[in-house]
Amino acid sequence: METINNLDEIIDQLVEFSGKLYEVKIDTKLQIPAFSLLDTDFRGNLRNKILINTNLIPMNNKSILAHILGHEYGHHIYEHIKIYPGDLNADQLTQVENEADFYALMFIEKYNYDKDEIIKFI
């Protein structure tokens, strides 16, 4: 129950921080901790979505969860999800990831999350 409360609290903070609400869905088959994408809804409209694998994320650590979700929010905010990764070279891919990390950093600093916990996880 605490892990769901952590997730809900962080999503509420991200909505406050960004002014945007993106669907966050748990996918325990995902091969990485989290992934951002555009997905088609039942009407055929594109929707921003974040998938997280709760088996690969320490869900009881709010700082780590905040960083991961903040990073994924960054991909949406900077519209990286509209770019096909195969069209980018290594430097461009690094820049995309750095931009998402920068967004996460701004978020975790505003809400005073523990950067040391995040660094240990990464």
C-alpha positions as CSV (number, residue, x, y, z in Angstrom):
1,M,0.0,0.0,0.0
2,E,2.9,2.4,0.8
3,T,4.4,1.9,-2.7
4,I,1.1,2.9,-4.3
5,N,0.9,6.0,-2.0
6,N,4.5,6.9,-3.0
7,L,3.6,6.6,-6.6
8,D,0.5,8.6,-6.3
9,E,2.3,11.3,-4.3
10,I,5.1,11.6,-6.8
11,I,2.6,11.8,-9.7
12,D,0.7,14.5,-7.9
13,Q,4.0,16.5,-7.5
14,L,4.9,15.9,-11.2
15,V,1.5,17.2,-12.3
16,E,2.0,20.3,-10.1
17,F,5.5,20.8,-11.3
18,S,4.8,20.3,-15.1
19,G,1.1,21.2,-15.4
20,K,0.6,17.9,-17.2
21,L,-0.8,14.5,-16.3
22,Y,0.5,11.5,-18.2
23,E,-0.8,8.0,-17.7
24,V,1.6,5.8,-15.7
25,K,1.0,2.1,-16.1
26,I,2.8,-0.8,-14.4
27,D,4.3,-3.3,-16.8
28,T,6.3,-6.0,-15.0
29,K,7.4,-7.5,-18.4
30,L,9.2,-4.4,-19.4
31,Q,13.0,-5.1,-19.8
32,I,14.0,-1.7,-18.3
33,P,12.9,0.2,-15.2
34,A,10.7,2.7,-17.2
35,F,9.8,3.8,-20.7
36,S,7.9,6.7,-22.3
37,L,5.8,6.4,-25.4
38,L,2.8,7.6,-27.3
39,D,0.0,5.1,-27.3
40,T,-3.3,5.1,-29.2
41,D,-6.4,5.2,-27.0
42,F,-9.7,3.5,-27.8
43,R,-10.7,6.4,-30.1
44,G,-7.5,6.3,-32.0
45,N,-6.0,9.4,-30.4
46,L,-2.4,9.5,-29.3
47,R,-1.8,9.7,-25.6
48,N,1.4,10.2,-23.6
49,K,2.1,7.1,-21.4
50,I,4.8,6.1,-19.0
51,L,5.4,2.4,-18.3
52,I,7.2,1.3,-15.2
53,N,8.5,-2.1,-14.1
54,T,7.9,-2.3,-10.4
55,N,10.2,-5.3,-10.2
56,L,13.2,-3.3,-11.4
57,I,12.6,-0.2,-9.3
58,P,12.8,0.0,-5.4
59,M,9.2,1.2,-5.1
60,N,9.7,1.9,-1.3
61,N,12.4,4.5,-2.1
62,K,10.6,7.7,-3.0
63,S,13.8,9.5,-4.2
64,I,14.6,6.8,-6.7
65,L,11.1,6.6,-7.9
66,A,10.8,10.4,-8.2
67,H,14.0,10.5,-10.3
68,I,12.8,7.7,-12.6
69,L,9.4,9.3,-13.1
70,G,10.8,12.8,-13.4
71,H,13.2,11.5,-16.1
72,E,10.3,9.9,-18.0
73,Y,8.3,13.1,-17.7
74,G,11.2,14.9,-19.1
75,H,11.0,12.8,-22.3
76,H,7.4,13.8,-22.7
77,I,8.0,17.5,-21.8
78,Y,10.8,17.8,-24.3
79,E,8.8,15.8,-26.9
80,H,11.5,13.1,-27.2
81,I,8.8,10.6,-27.6
82,K,8.1,12.0,-31.1
83,I,11.6,11.2,-32.2
84,Y,12.5,7.8,-33.6
85,P,15.6,6.7,-31.7
86,G,17.0,4.9,-34.7
87,D,17.3,8.3,-36.5
88,L,19.7,9.7,-33.8
89,N,23.4,9.2,-33.6
90,A,25.2,8.4,-30.3
91,D,25.7,12.1,-29.4
92,Q,22.1,13.0,-30.0
93,L,20.9,10.0,-27.9
94,T,23.2,11.2,-25.1
95,Q,21.7,14.7,-25.4
96,V,18.2,13.3,-25.2
97,E,19.0,11.4,-22.1
98,N,20.8,14.3,-20.5
99,E,17.8,16.6,-21.2
100,A,15.5,14.1,-19.4
101,D,18.0,13.8,-16.5
102,F,18.1,17.6,-16.3
103,Y,14.3,17.7,-16.0
104,A,14.4,15.1,-13.3
105,L,17.1,17.0,-11.5
106,M,15.0,20.2,-11.5
107,F,12.1,18.1,-10.1
108,I,14.0,16.3,-7.4
109,E,15.6,19.6,-6.2
110,K,12.3,21.4,-6.0
111,Y,10.8,18.6,-3.9
112,N,14.0,17.9,-1.9
113,Y,14.5,14.3,-2.8
114,D,17.7,12.6,-1.7
115,K,20.2,12.8,-4.6
116,D,22.6,10.4,-2.8
117,E,20.0,7.6,-2.9
118,I,19.5,8.3,-6.6
119,I,23.2,8.3,-7.4
120,K,23.7,4.9,-5.5
121,F,20.9,3.4,-7.6
122,I,22.2,4.7,-10.9
